[in-house]
Amino acid sequence: MSLFLIFPLLFLPIGLIFAGLLLLRWRDRQDARRLPVDSKQLPNQAGAQIRQRLEAVSDDYWSVSALAFFIGPMMPLAILVLEARKKAPEVFDIGAGSIAAYLVMLLGGVAVLLWQTRRHVLVMRRCREGLAAELATADGLQQLVPDGLMLFHDLPADGFNIDHVVVGHSVVFAVETKSRKKPAKGGKDSAKVRYDGKALKFPEHIETKPLEQAARQARWLAEFLTGATGNPVRVVPVLALPGWYVELTASLPTSSNDVRVVNPKAASFMRTVNFGPRFEDDQRRRIAWALTKRYDDVAED
C-alpha cells in the first residue's frame, strides 16, 4: 500500500468522530422545536444566572475538547513523517524549515487549546460551586416563608443580579451569597469565619470585597424600591456563607449600610420585628409588585 494512503488512513477514524461531533452539534442547533419550559423563562429561580453561564461555558469546553482530540495525534504523525522521510526521501521531500514551522504551529496550537480547556474547566468549577451555594442559601431562606416573609431569587439590577431578596415585616433584606472553600485539614476552627463588622477573617485569608458588594447592592435596592413605591424602604445587606460558622467579634451592626454575615441556616433573625416599624400591608404589596415587575421589565429589554 502506498505511503500516501497509510497516513490518511491513520486519521480516518479520528476525522470521522470529529465530523460526527460537529454534525450532531449542528443538528442540535438546527432543531427548531421549542422546549416546553426554557430556563430563561424562569428568571426568579435560585442561581438562574449561574446556570445560564454554566450552560454556555460547557458548550465551549466540549468544543475545545473535540478540537484538541482531533489535533492531538498530529504530534505522532509528525514523528512518523520524519522517520519515513529518512527511509524514503524521494517520497517525502519535505524541507527541514517546513517541518520546524509545522512543529512550532502544532505546539502553539496545543498550548492554546490546553489553556482554553483549563480556563473553561475553572469557570465551570466556580459556577458549580456558586450554584451549590446559592441553592443552599435558597433552602435556608425557605424556612421564612411560612412566617409570611416573601422570597425572590436572582433579581436583575443595573448590570448585576441580587442573589436573593427577602421582604420582611419591617425591612427588606438583600442577600449576597459567596462560596468559599475550607482548609483541607482542621477541626472546628477550620470551618469558622470571624467577622468584626469590617472584614471577614477566614482561616487562611481575609476579605472585605464581599461586604462592600453586599452593601452596594443593598443601596441600589433601597433606591429602586423607594422610587417604585413612593415611600422610603430600608434594605439591610446580608452576606450568606453556606457551610461556615460565623463568629461575631464585635457588636451587631445597627446602621443600614452595615452588613450582616450569616450561615443561611441561621436566617431566623429576619422574621423578627425589631428592625423598626412594621410595613403597612399596602406598602408590602407595592414592594412585592415592584420586585415582580422588575423581572418582566428586564426580560422585555
N, C-alpha and C positions, 0 to 999 in steps of 0.2 A: 504494500500500500504506500502511496506517495506520502512524503512528509508533509506536503501541503494539505493533506486530508486528515492526518493524525491530530495535528494541533487544533484545528477547528472542532473535531470530534470531542476533544477534551473539554471544550467549553460548551458543547451542545446541551448536556443536562442542566448545567447552571443557567445557561441562557434561556432555556425553556421554562425553568422555575421562575426566573426573574420576569420573563414576559408574562407568565401566568399570573404573578402577583400584580403586575401593572394592569392586566386585563380585569382582574377581579376588582381592583380599586376603581377602575374606570366604570365598570358596570354598576358598582355601588353608587357612584356619583350620578350616573345616568338614570337611576331609578327615580321616577317622578312621583311615585306613590308617597302619600303623606302618613306620618306616624299618627296613631290615634291620640297620643299625648307626647308633645315635644317638651324637652327640658327647658327650652327658652320660654315656654308658656307658664312656667312655674317659678316666677322671679322671686317669690317670697318664701322659698324653701331654704332651709339652713344650708349654707355652703354652695348656693347656686352659682355664684361667680367662680368659685374654685373648681366646681365640676366642669364648667364650660372650658376653663383654661386647661384642665387635665385632659379633656377630650381632644382639644386642639394639639397639645404637645405630644399626646400619644400617637396621633396620626403622623406628626413629623418624625417621631422616634422610629416608627416602623418603616417609614420611607427611607430614612438614612440607613437603617439596619439592612434593608433589602439591597440598597446600593452597595453597602460595604460587603455584603455577602457575594455580590457579583464581582466586585473589584478584587476581593481577597486572593483568588487564585492567580492573579496577574503576576505575582512575585515568583511562584514556582515556574510559571510559563517562561518568564524572562531567563531563569536559570537553564531551563530546557533548551531554549533558543541558543544560548551561549554554548552549551555542550554540543548541540547539533551543528553549530557553525564551525566548531573545531574539526568535526569529523566529515562534514560536507560543506566546505567553504563555497563551492561553486553554486550550491543551492541557497544557502543563507549568506548572501553577500551584503552584510549589514555593517556599516562603519561603527567604530568604537564610540565616536561622538554621538551618533544617533542612539546607541544603546544607553550611554550615560544620561542623555537628555530624557530618555524614556524612563529610566530608573528614578531620576530626580522628580519627574512629574508623578510617577507612581507613588513614591514615598510621600510626596507632598499631599497627594490626594488622600492617601490612607490616614495621614496625620490630621487632615481637616475633618475627615469623616469620624475619626475617633473622638476628636474634640467636640464635634456636634453631638455625637451619641452621648458622650459623658454629660454635656450640658443639658440635653433632654432628660437624661436619667435623673440628674439632680433636681430639675424643675418638677418632674413627676413625683419624686420623693417628697419634696417640700409641699406639693399640692395634696398628696395623700395624708401627710402629717397634719396640714392645716385643716383639711376636710374632717379628719377624725376629731380634731379639737373642737371644731365648730359644732359637729353633731353631739359631742359630749356636753358642750355648753347648752345647746338647744334642749337636750334631755334634762339637764339640771334646771333650766328655767321653766320647763313644762310644769313643774310642781306648783308654780304660782297661779296657773290658770284657774284651778278650782276656787281660789280665793278672790276671783273677779279681776285679776290683772290681765291685760291684753298683751299679746306677744306677736312681734313682727320680725321676720328674718331677712337679712341681706337687703337692707333698704338702700336704694340708689340715691346718692347725693350728687354734689357737683364734682365729678372727677374721681369719686371714691365711693365705696359702699360701707355702710354701717352694719356690722355683723348681726346684731340683734338690738331690737328696741322693745323695751318693756314699759307699758303705760301703767303706772301705779295709781294709788288712790290720791296722791297729792303731788307727785313729781313723775317725770319721765326719765327712764334710765337708758343711756346709750352704751351698749356693751360691745367692747372690742375683745376679740379672742386671740390669744397667742399660744403657739405650741413651742415648748422649749424642752430639749432633751435633758434627762437626768444623768448624773455621772454613772460610769459603768459599775462602780462598786461603792458601797457605803451603807450606813444604817439609816435611821430616820432623818438625820440631818441632811442626807443627800437628796431628800425629796422636799426640803424646806426652803422657802424663799422669804427673806426678811425685807419688810417694807417700812421705811421711816417717813413716808409722805413725800419723799423727793426722789428716791431711787429704789430699784429692785436689786437686791443683793442675793444672787443665786450662788450656789456652792462654788462655781468655777468662774463667774464673771458678774459684772454689774451693768445694769441697763437703765436708761432714762427715756429713750425714744418712744417705747410703747406708751408710757404715761403721757408724754406730750401729744402723741397721736390720739389717744382716748379723749384728752381734754379738748383738743382742737375739733374733733368730730362732734363732741357734745355741744360746743359753742355754735357750730353750724346748725345742729338740730334745733337748738333753742331759738335761734334767729328764724329758722324756717317755720317752726310751729307757732311762734309768736306772730309772724306775719300772716300765716294761713288762718289762724283762729281769731286774731284781733285782740287777744289777751296775752299777757306775759306768761310764758311757760318755763318753769325751771327744769333743766335737764341735768342729771347727775351722771358724770362719766364713770364707767365701771370697766375695769380690766379683768378679764376672766383667764385664769391659768389652770386648765384642766390637769388633774393629776398631781398638783403641787399643794403642799400645806403652806398657807400664808401666815406668817408670824408678824404681827404689827409691833414695831419697836417704838412707835410714837402714838400720840392720841389720835382718835378717829378724825378724819377730815371734816371740816364744817362748811367751807365756802363752796360755791357752785363749781369752781374750777378744780377743786381737789378731787383726785381720782381714788375711787375705792377699788382695791385689789382683792379678788376673792377666788376661791375654788368654786366653780359653778354649782357644786353640790351644796354649798353653803350660801345660797342666794335667798334664804328665807328673810333676810333683813329688808328686802324690797317690799314685803307685804305689810310692814309696819306703817303706822300713820304719823310717825314723829319726824316727818320731813317738812312740816308746815301745814297750812290749812288744806283741807281736802278739796279736790276738784268738784265743781258743780257737775251734775250729770250731763248737762248740755255741753259744758267745756270738754268733758271726756269724749263725748260723741264727736265733737268737732275735731279733736286731736286724732281720733281713730279714722275719721273720714279723710283728713289731710294726709295721713300716712298711707292709707289705701289708695288714694288718688295719685300719690307720688309714683307708685308703680306704673299706673296707666299712662301718666304724662311722659315718663321716661321711655316707656315702650313705644309710644307714638312717635317720639323723636327719632 
